[in-house]
């Protein structure tokens, strides 16, 4: 798997007013025009400059955990054009997606309104004119479409809860893609919460939520029950392995009517599963730093296989059907210092695929991949060695 270049853009995203302290990570990138790109990223700052893992993600008095936006330009190096004055509190790990020229969508997940915990869990949150109260902690996604003016300023960036009836039951990593001028969301692979309609879908590999305009609910799109790559089978071979979406999906320039995206896996360093131990030993051999979990990434591609409309058991409208047609070997970039590599953005830069990712919850990085060099697995995964963990030389 060939990588052209890796860029660390952390230093140009930190703010002078905080003496460039704190940690920037989990960037999502999208092309604006030519060589101009928009990056959203998470900025964790404490007055004492402690890393979030040292404080259980509590930023304390005088600190913050926010989403910022920056415009960058690619010439021979990456140049910072400007950091936007748009700042988002209480929503994190954004994904941005280009709907059409000058029109974009961003999805984030909620964190607590209290300071003692973060992530996608909260008990009470109010956004705009809508308020939701949860007896138990909930997960929720928020979204907004927005425009960018010619002077690269945002227009109409107000956030609303999205798909609340579904998002409080499933995991937080949602990916965006476009088909037939409509926006779809893919939220995961082998996650199986015990919730009503989900009980009928034990072998999920690909499930989409179709956006309904001006609504807080979503239509569920039927998954393919017998996929080419069976993620439920993978979860049995690698018990304890979490499989998630990571980036939005973009149309491939090398394969007609095919979308390409990145997923990631996460596994506990103390796992006893022999398959996962192989991964752990591979990563430990590189002396990469980690916390409780190791991460690895993979490319996946999918296509539409059915445009017919029909109703399923839960009376949800299901159209069309999508099918994963391939996944790559698992990989880590070998110049990384940390085994946590969390991709959030994907786009093209000239002929290459541009990936934005967070490293170790400390850095914002970009990697350029040669699309034709991606090592796709040619069959389903039936044993450990079918899903090899590789280190990509950069």
C-alpha positions as CSV (number, residue, x, y, z in Angstrom):
1,X,0.0,0.0,0.0
2,X,1.8,3.1,-1.2
3,X,1.8,6.4,0.7
4,X,3.1,9.4,-1.1
5,X,3.5,11.7,2.0
6,X,2.5,12.2,5.6
7,X,2.1,15.8,6.9
8,X,1.8,16.9,10.5
9,X,-0.4,20.0,10.6
10,X,-0.8,20.2,14.4
11,X,1.4,23.2,14.9
12,X,-0.3,25.5,12.4
13,X,-3.7,24.7,14.0
14,X,-2.9,25.7,17.6
15,X,-3.8,29.1,18.7
16,X,-1.3,31.8,19.8
17,X,-3.7,33.1,22.5
18,X,-3.1,29.9,24.4
19,X,0.6,29.9,23.7
20,X,0.0,27.0,21.4
21,X,-0.6,24.7,24.3
22,X,-3.1,22.0,24.3
23,X,-3.7,19.1,21.9
24,X,-5.3,19.2,18.5
25,X,-6.5,15.9,16.9
26,X,-9.2,14.1,14.9
27,X,-9.3,16.4,11.9
28,X,-11.9,16.0,9.1
29,X,-10.9,17.5,5.7
30,X,-12.9,18.4,2.6
31,X,-12.0,20.2,-0.6
32,X,-13.3,23.7,-1.2
33,X,-11.8,24.4,-4.6
34,X,-8.5,23.7,-6.4
35,X,-5.9,23.3,-3.7
36,X,-8.0,25.0,-0.9
37,X,-9.4,22.7,1.9
38,X,-11.5,23.0,5.0
39,X,-10.4,21.2,8.2
40,X,-12.5,20.7,11.3
41,X,-10.6,19.5,14.3
42,X,-10.9,18.9,18.0
43,X,-8.9,21.1,20.4
44,X,-8.4,20.0,24.0
45,X,-6.8,22.5,26.3
46,X,-6.0,22.6,30.0
47,X,-4.2,25.4,31.9
48,X,-1.7,22.8,33.2
49,X,-1.3,21.3,29.7
50,X,-2.1,17.8,30.8
51,X,-3.1,15.3,28.2
52,X,-6.8,14.3,28.2
53,X,-5.9,10.7,29.1
54,X,-4.2,12.0,32.3
55,X,-7.4,13.7,33.5
56,X,-10.1,11.4,32.2
57,X,-11.0,14.0,29.6
58,X,-11.8,16.7,32.2
59,X,-10.5,20.0,30.9
60,X,-11.1,21.8,34.2
61,X,-11.4,25.5,35.0
62,X,-10.1,27.7,32.3
63,X,-9.9,24.9,29.8
64,X,-12.0,23.6,26.9
65,X,-12.7,20.8,24.6
66,X,-14.0,22.3,21.3
67,X,-14.3,22.0,17.6
68,X,-12.4,24.5,15.5
69,X,-12.3,25.1,11.7
70,X,-9.3,26.1,9.6
71,X,-8.8,26.7,5.9
72,X,-5.5,25.3,4.5
73,X,-3.9,25.3,1.1
74,X,-1.6,22.8,-0.5
75,X,1.4,24.1,-2.4
76,X,4.8,22.5,-1.9
77,X,3.8,22.3,1.7
78,X,0.6,22.8,3.7
79,X,-0.1,26.5,4.4
80,X,-2.6,27.8,6.9
81,X,-4.9,30.3,5.2
82,X,-7.0,31.2,8.3
83,X,-8.6,29.7,11.4
84,X,-12.3,30.5,11.4
85,X,-14.0,32.4,14.2
86,X,-16.6,29.7,14.3
87,X,-16.2,27.6,17.5
88,X,-18.4,24.7,18.6
89,X,-18.6,23.6,22.3
90,X,-20.1,20.4,23.6
91,X,-20.0,18.5,20.2
92,X,-16.9,16.6,19.1
93,X,-15.2,14.4,16.5
94,X,-16.8,16.0,13.5
95,X,-17.2,14.7,10.0
96,X,-17.5,17.2,7.2
97,X,-18.8,16.4,3.7
98,X,-19.2,18.4,0.5
99,X,-22.8,18.1,-0.8
100,X,-22.2,20.3,-3.9
101,X,-20.3,23.5,-4.8
102,X,-20.1,25.8,-1.7
103,X,-22.6,23.6,0.3
104,X,-21.4,21.3,3.0
105,X,-22.7,19.1,5.9
106,X,-21.1,18.5,9.2
107,X,-22.0,15.8,11.8
108,X,-20.8,15.7,15.3
109,X,-21.7,13.8,18.4
110,X,-22.7,15.3,21.7
111,X,-20.6,15.3,24.8
112,X,-21.9,15.9,28.3
113,X,-22.9,19.4,29.4
114,X,-21.2,18.7,32.7
115,X,-17.4,18.8,32.9
116,X,-16.7,15.5,34.4
117,X,-17.1,13.3,31.3
118,X,-17.0,13.6,27.6
119,X,-17.6,11.6,24.4
120,X,-21.1,10.9,23.0
121,X,-22.9,10.5,26.3
122,X,-25.0,13.1,28.0
123,X,-28.1,13.4,30.2
124,X,-29.6,16.7,29.2
125,X,-28.8,18.8,26.2
126,X,-30.5,21.7,24.5
127,X,-29.7,22.8,21.0
128,X,-31.6,25.5,19.1
129,X,-35.2,25.3,20.1
130,X,-35.3,21.6,20.8
131,X,-34.7,20.0,24.2
132,X,-34.2,16.4,25.0
133,X,-34.1,14.8,28.5
134,X,-32.8,11.3,29.0
135,X,-33.5,9.1,32.0
136,X,-30.3,7.2,31.2
137,X,-27.3,8.5,29.4
138,X,-27.9,8.8,25.7
139,X,-25.9,9.2,22.5
140,X,-27.0,11.8,20.0
141,X,-25.7,13.1,16.7
142,X,-26.1,16.7,15.6
143,X,-25.9,18.0,12.1
144,X,-26.1,21.1,9.9
145,X,-25.8,21.9,6.3
146,X,-23.9,25.2,5.7
147,X,-22.6,27.4,3.0
148,X,-19.1,29.0,2.6
149,X,-18.9,32.4,1.0
150,X,-16.3,33.5,-1.5
151,X,-14.3,35.1,1.3
152,X,-14.3,31.7,3.1
153,X,-16.7,32.6,5.8
154,X,-19.5,30.3,7.1
155,X,-23.1,31.1,6.5
156,X,-25.9,29.7,8.7
157,X,-24.0,27.3,11.0
158,X,-26.7,26.4,13.6
159,X,-26.9,22.9,15.0
160,X,-29.9,20.6,15.5
161,X,-30.4,17.1,17.0
162,X,-30.5,14.5,14.3
163,X,-32.2,11.1,14.1
164,X,-32.8,11.3,17.9
165,X,-35.1,8.2,17.8
166,X,-32.2,6.1,16.5
167,X,-29.0,7.9,17.5
168,X,-29.5,7.4,21.2
169,X,-29.4,3.6,20.7
170,X,-26.3,3.1,18.5
171,X,-22.6,3.9,18.4
172,X,-21.3,7.4,17.6
173,X,-19.2,7.0,14.4
174,X,-21.4,8.0,11.5
175,X,-20.3,8.3,7.9
176,X,-21.9,10.5,5.2
177,X,-22.2,9.8,1.4
178,X,-24.3,11.0,-1.5
179,X,-26.4,9.0,-4.0
180,X,-28.9,10.3,-6.5
181,X,-28.7,13.8,-5.0
182,X,-29.7,12.5,-1.6
183,X,-27.6,12.2,1.5
184,X,-27.2,8.9,3.3
185,X,-25.6,8.0,6.6
186,X,-23.8,4.7,7.4
187,X,-23.3,4.2,11.1
188,X,-21.4,1.0,11.7
189,X,-20.9,-2.6,10.9
190,X,-21.2,-5.4,13.5
191,X,-22.6,-3.4,16.4
192,X,-25.8,-5.1,17.6
193,X,-27.7,-3.3,20.3
194,X,-30.8,-5.1,21.6
195,X,-33.4,-2.7,20.2
196,X,-36.7,-3.8,18.6
197,X,-36.1,-3.6,14.8
198,X,-32.4,-4.3,15.3
199,X,-33.2,-7.8,16.7
200,X,-34.2,-8.8,13.2
201,X,-30.8,-7.8,11.7
202,X,-28.3,-10.1,13.4
203,X,-26.0,-10.3,10.4
204,X,-25.7,-6.6,9.7
205,X,-22.8,-5.6,7.6
206,X,-24.0,-2.3,6.2
207,X,-27.0,-0.2,7.4
208,X,-27.8,3.3,6.2
209,X,-30.0,6.1,7.6
210,X,-31.5,8.3,5.0
211,X,-31.9,11.9,5.8
212,X,-35.4,13.3,5.9
213,X,-35.6,17.0,5.4
214,X,-36.7,19.1,8.3
215,X,-37.2,16.1,10.5
216,X,-35.5,14.6,13.6
217,X,-36.2,11.0,12.5
218,X,-34.5,8.9,9.8
219,X,-35.6,6.2,7.4
220,X,-33.7,3.0,7.9
221,X,-32.3,1.4,4.7
222,X,-32.1,-2.4,4.5
223,X,-28.7,-4.0,4.9
224,X,-27.4,-6.8,2.7
225,X,-27.9,-10.0,4.6
226,X,-25.3,-12.1,2.7
227,X,-22.5,-9.6,2.1
228,X,-19.2,-10.3,0.2
229,X,-17.3,-9.3,3.4
230,X,-19.2,-10.6,6.4
231,X,-18.4,-8.3,9.4
232,X,-20.5,-10.4,11.8
233,X,-18.2,-13.3,10.9
234,X,-15.2,-11.1,11.6
235,X,-16.5,-10.2,15.0
236,X,-16.7,-13.9,15.8
237,X,-13.1,-14.6,14.7
238,X,-11.9,-11.5,16.6
239,X,-14.2,-11.3,19.6
240,X,-13.8,-8.1,21.5
241,X,-12.7,-6.3,18.3
242,X,-14.8,-3.1,17.7
243,X,-15.4,-2.3,14.1
244,X,-16.6,1.2,13.1
245,X,-16.9,3.7,10.3
246,X,-14.4,6.5,10.3
247,X,-14.6,8.9,7.4
248,X,-17.3,10.0,5.0
249,X,-17.4,8.1,1.7
250,X,-16.4,9.6,-1.7
251,X,-16.9,8.3,-5.2
252,X,-13.8,6.5,-6.4
253,X,-12.1,7.9,-9.5
254,X,-10.7,4.5,-10.3
255,X,-13.9,2.4,-10.1
256,X,-17.2,3.5,-11.6
257,X,-20.2,3.8,-9.3
258,X,-18.1,2.7,-6.3
259,X,-17.7,4.6,-3.0
260,X,-14.5,4.4,-1.0
261,X,-14.1,5.2,2.7
262,X,-12.1,4.3,5.8
263,X,-13.1,2.3,8.8
264,X,-11.2,1.5,12.0
265,X,-10.9,-1.2,14.5
266,X,-10.2,-1.0,18.2
267,X,-9.0,-3.7,20.5
268,X,-8.1,-4.0,24.2
269,X,-4.3,-4.5,24.8
270,X,-5.2,-7.2,27.4
271,X,-7.3,-9.3,25.1
272,X,-6.8,-13.1,25.3
273,X,-8.0,-13.8,21.8
274,X,-5.2,-15.3,19.8
275,X,-6.1,-13.4,16.6
276,X,-6.1,-10.0,18.4
277,X,-2.9,-11.0,20.2
278,X,-1.2,-11.2,16.8
279,X,-2.2,-7.6,16.2
280,X,-1.0,-6.6,19.6
281,X,2.4,-8.3,19.1
282,X,2.8,-6.6,15.7
283,X,2.2,-3.2,17.2
284,X,4.3,-3.8,20.3
285,X,7.2,-4.8,18.0
286,X,7.2,-1.2,16.7
287,X,7.3,0.2,20.3
288,X,4.4,2.5,19.6
289,X,2.8,4.2,22.5
290,X,-0.8,3.5,23.5
291,X,-3.3,3.9,26.3
292,X,-5.8,1.1,26.9
293,X,-6.6,0.3,23.3
294,X,-4.8,-0.3,20.0
295,X,-6.3,1.0,16.8
296,X,-5.9,0.1,13.1
297,X,-7.5,1.3,9.9
298,X,-8.8,-0.2,6.7
299,X,-10.2,1.0,3.5
300,X,-13.6,-0.3,2.4
301,X,-15.6,0.1,-0.8
302,X,-19.3,-0.4,-1.6
303,X,-21.8,0.0,-4.5
304,X,-25.5,0.2,-4.9
305,X,-27.2,-3.1,-5.9
306,X,-30.9,-2.3,-5.9
307,X,-33.1,0.7,-6.5
308,X,-36.5,-1.0,-5.9
309,X,-38.7,0.3,-3.0
310,X,-40.4,-2.0,-0.6
311,X,-41.2,-2.2,3.1
312,X,-39.5,-4.4,5.7
313,X,-40.7,-5.9,8.9
314,X,-40.4,-2.7,10.9
315,X,-42.4,-0.8,8.3
316,X,-39.4,1.4,7.4
317,X,-39.0,2.5,3.8
318,X,-35.9,0.7,2.4
319,X,-34.4,1.9,-0.8
320,X,-31.9,1.4,-2.2
321,X,-29.6,-1.5,-1.0
322,X,-25.9,-1.0,-0.8
323,X,-23.3,-3.7,-0.6
324,X,-19.7,-3.7,0.6
325,X,-17.5,-5.1,-2.3
326,X,-14.1,-5.1,-0.6
327,X,-12.0,-4.2,2.4
328,X,-8.3,-3.7,2.6
329,X,-5.7,-5.2,4.9
330,X,-5.6,-3.5,8.3
331,X,-2.8,-0.9,8.5
332,X,-0.9,1.6,10.6
333,X,1.3,4.3,9.3
334,X,4.8,3.3,10.2
335,X,6.0,6.8,11.0
336,X,3.4,7.1,13.7
337,X,4.5,7.4,17.4
338,X,1.2,6.2,18.7
339,X,-0.9,3.2,17.9
340,X,-4.1,5.3,18.2
341,X,-4.9,6.4,14.6
342,X,-8.4,7.8,14.2
343,X,-9.3,8.8,10.6
344,X,-12.1,11.4,10.2
345,X,-11.8,12.8,6.7
346,X,-11.3,11.7,3.1
347,X,-11.1,13.5,-0.2
348,X,-8.9,13.7,-3.3
349,X,-5.8,15.8,-3.7
350,X,-4.9,15.8,-7.4
351,X,-4.8,12.0,-8.2
352,X,-4.3,10.7,-4.7
353,X,-6.6,10.0,-1.8
354,X,-6.1,12.4,1.0
355,X,-6.8,11.1,4.5
356,X,-7.0,13.3,7.7
357,X,-6.6,11.5,11.0
358,X,-5.8,12.1,14.7
359,X,-2.7,10.4,16.2
360,X,-2.6,9.5,19.8
361,X,-5.2,12.2,20.7
362,X,-2.3,14.6,20.3
363,X,-1.8,15.5,16.6
364,X,-3.6,16.3,13.4
365,X,-2.1,14.5,10.4
366,X,-2.7,14.1,6.7
367,X,-1.7,11.1,4.5
368,X,-1.7,10.8,0.7
369,X,-2.5,7.3,-0.6
370,X,-2.1,6.1,-4.1
371,X,-5.6,4.6,-4.7
372,X,-4.4,1.9,-7.2
373,X,-2.0,0.6,-4.6
374,X,-4.6,-0.2,-1.9
375,X,-4.3,-3.9,-1.1
376,X,-7.9,-5.2,-1.3
377,X,-8.6,-8.6,0.2
378,X,-9.9,-10.8,-2.6
379,X,-12.2,-13.0,-0.5
380,X,-14.2,-13.1,2.7
381,X,-12.3,-13.3,6.0
382,X,-12.5,-16.8,7.4
383,X,-9.4,-16.9,9.7
384,X,-6.9,-14.6,11.5
385,X,-4.4,-14.5,8.7
386,X,-6.9,-13.3,6.1
387,X,-7.0,-9.9,7.8
388,X,-3.3,-9.1,8.0
389,X,-2.1,-6.1,10.0
390,X,0.5,-4.3,8.0
391,X,2.7,-1.2,8.6
392,X,2.6,1.2,5.7
393,X,6.0,2.7,4.9
394,X,5.9,6.4,4.5
